[in-house]
């Protein structure tokens, strides 16, 4: 890059390695556990906020069923599809798994 070329602030900026560090997979067990704990805290905070707005037994039961159902769906996407239904490679994430469910193996290159 020449000095006269304008540089986008969203691109790598003055620290060329920082975007690669932010965009890479987590390797530290401590950070992985912290990320999991933050997901739990975010879920609890959202459930408490909903329950505060509509405090009833029905709301509590529906929140519980919702959490259980989404956990089972996650298990289905990342365990059942890979282990029992012959998926030859692991999914990259939820969107990859849903794309596989919707379009099957038609997207193979």
MDTraj code that builds the backbone (N, CA, C; nanometers):
import mdtraj as md
import numpy as np

residues = "UNK UNK UNK UNK UNK UNK UNK UNK UNK UNK UNK UNK UNK UNK UNK UNK UNK UNK UNK UNK UNK UNK UNK UNK UNK UNK UNK UNK UNK UNK UNK UNK UNK UNK UNK UNK UNK UNK UNK UNK UNK UNK UNK UNK UNK UNK UNK UNK UNK UNK UNK UNK UNK UNK UNK UNK UNK UNK UNK UNK UNK UNK UNK UNK UNK UNK UNK UNK UNK UNK UNK UNK UNK UNK UNK UNK UNK UNK UNK UNK UNK UNK UNK UNK UNK UNK UNK UNK UNK UNK UNK UNK UNK UNK UNK UNK UNK UNK UNK UNK UNK UNK UNK UNK UNK UNK UNK UNK UNK".split()
xyz = np.array([
    [0.0851, -0.1175, 0.0000],
    [0.0000, 0.0000, 0.0000],
    [0.0891, 0.1230, 0.0000],
    [0.0612, 0.2179, -0.0859],
    [0.1409, 0.3397, -0.0941],
    [0.0905, 0.4411, 0.0064],
    [0.1752, 0.5360, 0.0465],
    [0.1330, 0.6354, 0.1462],
    [0.0165, 0.7218, 0.1000],
    [-0.0026, 0.7390, -0.0314],
    [-0.1107, 0.8249, -0.0792],
    [-0.2454, 0.7529, -0.0859],
    [-0.2467, 0.6214, -0.0639],
    [-0.3705, 0.5453, -0.0702],
    [-0.4498, 0.5637, 0.0582],
    [-0.5769, 0.6094, 0.0490],
    [-0.6571, 0.6214, 0.1718],
    [-0.6850, 0.4843, 0.2316],
    [-0.6868, 0.4803, 0.3621],
    [-0.7086, 0.3535, 0.4309],
    [-0.8410, 0.3562, 0.5046],
    [-0.9208, 0.2533, 0.4862],
    [-1.0488, 0.2403, 0.5531],
    [-1.0247, 0.2085, 0.7002],
    [-1.0938, 0.2790, 0.7908],
    [-1.0757, 0.2552, 0.9337],
    [-1.1227, 0.1167, 0.9749],
    [-1.2174, 0.0572, 0.9006],
    [-1.2678, -0.0753, 0.9328],
    [-1.1702, -0.1847, 0.8905],
    [-1.0812, -0.1509, 0.7966],
    [-0.9824, -0.2516, 0.7594],
    [-0.8789, -0.2606, 0.8691],
    [-0.7714, -0.3232, 0.8478],
    [-0.6795, -0.3624, 0.9525],
    [-0.6254, -0.2473, 1.0365],
    [-0.6302, -0.1249, 0.9902],
    [-0.5914, -0.0111, 1.0710],
    [-0.4420, -0.0087, 1.0981],
    [-0.4042, 0.0554, 1.2102],
    [-0.2625, 0.0702, 1.2408],
    [-0.2016, -0.0564, 1.2989],
    [-0.2829, -0.1491, 1.3468],
    [-0.2332, -0.2751, 1.4015],
    [-0.2758, -0.3882, 1.3090],
    [-0.1878, -0.4335, 1.2196],
    [-0.2292, -0.5300, 1.1177],
    [-0.2765, -0.6637, 1.1716],
    [-0.2331, -0.7063, 1.2882],
    [-0.2696, -0.8376, 1.3375],
    [-0.3937, -0.8416, 1.4238],
    [-0.4512, -0.7265, 1.4578],
    [-0.5613, -0.7259, 1.5543],
    [-0.6883, -0.7894, 1.4980],
    [-0.7198, -0.7671, 1.3694],
    [-0.8404, -0.8277, 1.3131],
    [-0.8283, -0.9788, 1.3094],
    [-0.7114, -1.0292, 1.2757],
    [-0.6906, -1.1740, 1.2729],
    [-0.7078, -1.2326, 1.4127],
    [-0.6652, -1.1616, 1.5157],
    [-0.6802, -1.2102, 1.6531],
    [-0.8267, -1.2108, 1.6958],
    [-0.9024, -1.1087, 1.6583],
    [-1.0431, -1.1018, 1.6962],
    [-1.1280, -1.2007, 1.6176],
    [-1.0842, -1.2355, 1.4992],
    [-1.1631, -1.3205, 1.4117],
    [-1.1265, -1.4689, 1.4230],
    [-1.0256, -1.5027, 1.5008],
    [-0.9825, -1.6418, 1.5096],
    [-1.0631, -1.7177, 1.6156],
    [-1.0521, -1.8502, 1.6126],
    [-1.1217, -1.9340, 1.7098],
    [-1.0583, -1.9186, 1.8470],
    [-1.1415, -1.9333, 1.9498],
    [-1.0898, -1.9302, 2.0861],
    [-1.0099, -2.0572, 2.1130],
    [-0.8951, -2.0416, 2.1724],
    [-0.8124, -2.1569, 2.2073],
    [-0.7973, -2.1712, 2.3592],
    [-0.8103, -2.0623, 2.4303],
    [-0.7894, -2.0618, 2.5744],
    [-0.9088, -2.1253, 2.6455],
    [-0.8866, -2.2300, 2.7245],
    [-0.9977, -2.2905, 2.7999],
    [-1.0682, -2.1902, 2.8914],
    [-0.9905, -2.0998, 2.9508],
    [-1.0482, -1.9999, 3.0403],
    [-1.1461, -1.9106, 2.9644],
    [-1.1076, -1.8640, 2.8452],
    [-1.1962, -1.7784, 2.7662],
    [-1.3192, -1.8537, 2.7166],
    [-1.3028, -1.9810, 2.6849],
    [-1.4166, -2.0617, 2.6416],
    [-1.5171, -2.0766, 2.7555],
    [-1.4679, -2.1016, 2.8772],
    [-1.5569, -2.1119, 2.9931],
    [-1.6220, -1.9768, 3.0238],
    [-1.5467, -1.8682, 3.0088],
    [-1.6026, -1.7350, 3.0307],
    [-1.7144, -1.7065, 2.9306],
    [-1.6931, -1.7430, 2.8055],
    [-1.7955, -1.7234, 2.7028],
    [-1.9217, -1.8028, 2.7370],
    [-1.9056, -1.9269, 2.7817],
    [-2.0207, -2.0076, 2.8228],
    [-2.0946, -1.9455, 2.9396],
    [-2.0192, -1.8962, 3.0375],
    [-2.0805, -1.8327, 3.1539],
    [-2.1564, -1.7063, 3.1138],
    [-2.1022, -1.6308, 3.0201],
    [-2.1709, -1.5101, 2.9741],
    [-2.3009, -1.5437, 2.9011],
    [-2.3018, -1.6551, 2.8264],
    [-2.4260, -1.6991, 2.7628],
    [-2.5305, -1.7354, 2.8679],
    [-2.4895, -1.8039, 2.9732],
    [-2.5826, -1.8402, 3.0806],
    [-2.6368, -1.7145, 3.1480],
    [-2.5489, -1.6185, 3.1768],
    [-2.5933, -1.4942, 3.2404],
    [-2.6886, -1.4163, 3.1502],
    [-2.6609, -1.4114, 3.0215],
    [-2.7504, -1.3417, 2.9284],
    [-2.8874, -1.4102, 2.9234],
    [-2.8886, -1.5429, 2.9231],
    [-3.0153, -1.6161, 2.9226],
    [-3.0946, -1.5942, 3.0498],
    [-3.0262, -1.5976, 3.1634],
    [-3.0940, -1.5734, 3.2913],
    [-3.1495, -1.4317, 3.2969],
    [-3.0712, -1.3346, 3.2516],
    [-3.1155, -1.1950, 3.2533],
    [-3.2389, -1.1768, 3.1645],
    [-3.2393, -1.2396, 3.0482],
    [-3.3546, -1.2277, 2.9589],
    [-3.4776, -1.2942, 3.0202],
    [-3.4605, -1.4119, 3.0795],
    [-3.5734, -1.4809, 3.1419],
    [-3.6296, -1.4010, 3.2587],
    [-3.5413, -1.3438, 3.3405],
    [-3.5865, -1.2615, 3.4535],
    [-3.6606, -1.1377, 3.4029],
    [-3.6093, -1.0754, 3.2974],
    [-3.6751, -0.9559, 3.2433],
    [-3.8152, -0.9886, 3.1923],
    [-3.8300, -1.1014, 3.1232],
    [-3.9629, -1.1416, 3.0749],
    [-4.0538, -1.1722, 3.1932],
    [-4.0018, -1.2443, 3.2921],
    [-4.0837, -1.2821, 3.4074],
    [-4.1243, -1.1601, 3.4895],
    [-4.0383, -1.0579, 3.4958],
    [-4.0740, -0.9352, 3.5688],
    [-4.1883, -0.8627, 3.4975],
    [-4.1855, -0.8638, 3.3647],
    [-4.2924, -0.7967, 3.2899],
    [-4.4248, -0.8712, 3.2996],
    [-4.4207, -1.0044, 3.3012],
    [-4.5429, -1.0851, 3.3070],
    [-4.5241, -1.1919, 3.4156],
    [-4.5369, -1.1537, 3.5420],
    [-4.5120, -1.2498, 3.6500],
    [-4.6296, -1.3441, 3.6726],
    [-4.6211, -1.4625, 3.6137],
    [-4.7252, -1.5627, 3.6361],
    [-4.6635, -1.7016, 3.6232],
    [-4.7345, -1.7990, 3.6743],
    [-4.6883, -1.9373, 3.6644],
    [-4.6832, -1.9808, 3.5179],
    [-4.7794, -1.9353, 3.4397],
    [-4.7817, -1.9696, 3.2969],
    [-4.6564, -1.9186, 3.2260],
    [-4.6162, -1.7944, 3.2561],
    [-4.4957, -1.7379, 3.1960],
    [-4.3729, -1.8195, 3.2346],
    [-4.3626, -1.8575, 3.3612],
    [-4.2483, -1.9362, 3.4069],
    [-4.2434, -2.0719, 3.3370],
    [-4.3583, -2.1367, 3.3251],
    [-4.3635, -2.2679, 3.2588],
    [-4.3281, -2.2543, 3.1107],
    [-4.3831, -2.1534, 3.0442],
    [-4.3532, -2.1342, 2.9020],
    [-4.2053, -2.1017, 2.8786],
    [-4.1456, -2.0239, 2.9671],
    [-4.0019, -1.9967, 2.9561],
    [-3.9210, -2.1252, 2.9725],
    [-3.9615, -2.2073, 3.0685],
    [-3.8926, -2.3349, 3.0886],
    [-3.9045, -2.4270, 2.9687],
    [-4.0242, -2.4359, 2.9119],
    [-4.0450, -2.5196, 2.7930],
    [-3.9645, -2.4658, 2.6756],
    [-3.9594, -2.3342, 2.6613],
    [-3.8831, -2.2738, 2.5528],
    [-3.7348, -2.3082, 2.5634],
    [-3.6786, -2.2927, 2.6817],
    [-3.5366, -2.3242, 2.7013],
    [-3.5118, -2.4719, 2.6742],
    [-3.5962, -2.5586, 2.7280],
    [-3.5801, -2.7031, 2.7070],
    [-3.5877, -2.7374, 2.5581],
    [-3.6866, -2.6809, 2.4876],
    [-3.7051, -2.7127, 2.3460],
    [-3.5868, -2.6663, 2.2613],
    [-3.5364, -2.5461, 2.2874],
    [-3.4213, -2.4998, 2.2112],
    [-3.2953, -2.5798, 2.2436],
    [-3.2803, -2.6231, 2.3668],
    [-3.1659, -2.7094, 2.4012],
    [-3.1746, -2.8429, 2.3276],
    [-3.2923, -2.8995, 2.3196],
    [-3.3101, -3.0255, 2.2461],
    [-3.2857, -3.0069, 2.0967],
    [-3.3287, -2.8928, 2.0414],
    [-3.3039, -2.8656, 1.9001],
    [-3.1540, -2.8520, 1.8744],
    [-3.0835, -2.7859, 1.9639],
    [-2.9386, -2.7719, 1.9517],
    [-2.8718, -2.9096, 1.9560],
    [-2.9161, -2.9940, 2.0476],
    [-2.8656, -3.1319, 2.0563],
    [-2.8911, -3.2060, 1.9257],
    [-3.0106, -3.1894, 1.8718],
    [-3.0454, -3.2526, 1.7440],
    [-2.9515, -3.2061, 1.6332],
    [-2.9276, -3.0760, 1.6233],
    [-2.8427, -3.0230, 1.5166],
    [-2.6985, -3.0722, 1.5262],
    [-2.6437, -3.0730, 1.6457],
    [-2.5009, -3.0978, 1.6578],
    [-2.4641, -3.2366, 1.7068],
    [-2.5580, -3.3159, 1.7467],
    [-2.5245, -3.4515, 1.7878],
    [-2.5968, -3.5542, 1.7018],
    [-2.7274, -3.5432, 1.6944],
    [-2.8067, -3.6430, 1.6211],
    [-2.7714, -3.6431, 1.4720],
    [-2.7675, -3.5249, 1.4106],
    [-2.7378, -3.5202, 1.2676],
    [-2.5989, -3.5747, 1.2362],
    [-2.5014, -3.5426, 1.3207],
    [-2.3647, -3.5876, 1.2952],
    [-2.3453, -3.7355, 1.3264],
    [-2.4024, -3.7834, 1.4351],
    [-2.3757, -3.9201, 1.4812],
    [-2.4674, -4.0246, 1.4188],
    [-2.5950, -3.9931, 1.4067],
    [-2.6923, -4.0947, 1.3685],
    [-2.7416, -4.0851, 1.2247],
    [-2.7297, -3.9694, 1.1629],
    [-2.7845, -3.9542, 1.0291],
    [-2.6776, -3.9439, 0.9214],
    [-2.5556, -3.9825, 0.9536],
    [-2.4523, -3.9981, 0.8533],
    [-2.3888, -3.8724, 0.7998],
    [-2.3956, -3.7638, 0.8705],
    [-2.3260, -3.6429, 0.8253],
    [-2.1767, -3.6705, 0.8319],
    [-2.1064, -3.6542, 0.7201],
    [-1.9650, -3.6931, 0.7129],
    [-1.8705, -3.5913, 0.7757],
    [-1.9127, -3.4660, 0.7914],
    [-1.8263, -3.3667, 0.8551],
    [-1.9060, -3.2867, 0.9562],
    [-1.8357, -3.2234, 1.0479],
    [-1.9023, -3.1450, 1.1513],
    [-1.9553, -3.0148, 1.0930],
    [-2.0598, -2.9623, 1.1554],
    [-2.1161, -2.8355, 1.1132],
    [-2.0310, -2.7213, 1.1672],
    [-2.0233, -2.6130, 1.0914],
    [-1.9475, -2.4960, 1.1340],
    [-2.0246, -2.4152, 1.2386],
    [-2.1556, -2.4255, 1.2392],
    [-2.2379, -2.3503, 1.3334],
    [-2.3844, -2.3784, 1.3080],
    [-2.4697, -2.3057, 1.3772],
    [-2.6131, -2.3276, 1.3659],
    [-2.6627, -2.2999, 1.2241],
    [-2.6162, -2.1918, 1.1627],
    [-2.6632, -2.1587, 1.0278],
    [-2.6214, -2.2661, 0.9273],
    [-2.5027, -2.3209, 0.9447],
    [-2.4562, -2.4291, 0.8576],
    [-2.5454, -2.5523, 0.8749],
    [-2.5817, -2.5846, 0.9976],
    [-2.6666, -2.7005, 1.0239],
    [-2.8072, -2.6799, 0.9675],
    [-2.8639, -2.5614, 0.9849],
    [-2.9973, -2.5333, 0.9319],
    [-2.9946, -2.5346, 0.7793],
    [-2.8882, -2.4808, 0.7191],
    [-2.8755, -2.4845, 0.5733],
    [-2.8710, -2.6288, 0.5239],
    [-2.8007, -2.7159, 0.5988],
    [-2.7966, -2.8569, 0.5626],
    [-2.9357, -2.9195, 0.5725],
    [-3.0106, -2.8826, 0.6769],
    [-3.1463, -2.9356, 0.6920],
    [-3.2377, -2.8907, 0.5781],
    [-3.2269, -2.7652, 0.5387],
    [-3.3139, -2.7112, 0.4355],
    [-3.2786, -2.7585, 0.2944],
    [-3.1479, -2.7635, 0.2666],
    [-3.1054, -2.7936, 0.1298],
    [-3.0360, -2.9272, 0.1147],
    [-3.0085, -2.9955, 0.2251],
    [-2.9442, -3.1257, 0.2194],
    [-2.8047, -3.1180, 0.1595],
    [-2.7683, -3.2196, 0.0894],
    [-2.6336, -3.2260, 0.0316],
    [-2.6293, -3.1684, -0.1091],
    [-2.7325, -3.0955, -0.1487],
    [-2.7355, -3.0353, -0.2831],
    [-2.6322, -2.9266, -0.2992],
    [-2.5806, -2.8702, -0.1860],
    [-2.4843, -2.7603, -0.1929],
    [-2.3402, -2.8069, -0.2035],
    [-2.3168, -2.9351, -0.2267],
    [-2.1797, -2.9834, -0.2372],
    [-2.1142, -2.9263, -0.3618],
    [-1.9868, -2.8887, -0.3455],
    [-1.9129, -2.8312, -0.4584],
    [-1.8332, -2.9361, -0.5284],
])
top = md.Topology()
chain = top.add_chain()
for i, resn in enumerate(residues, 1):
    res = top.add_residue(resn, chain, resSeq=i)
    for name in ("N", "CA", "C"):
        top.add_atom(name, md.element.get_by_symbol(name[0]), res)
traj = md.Trajectory(xyz[None], top)
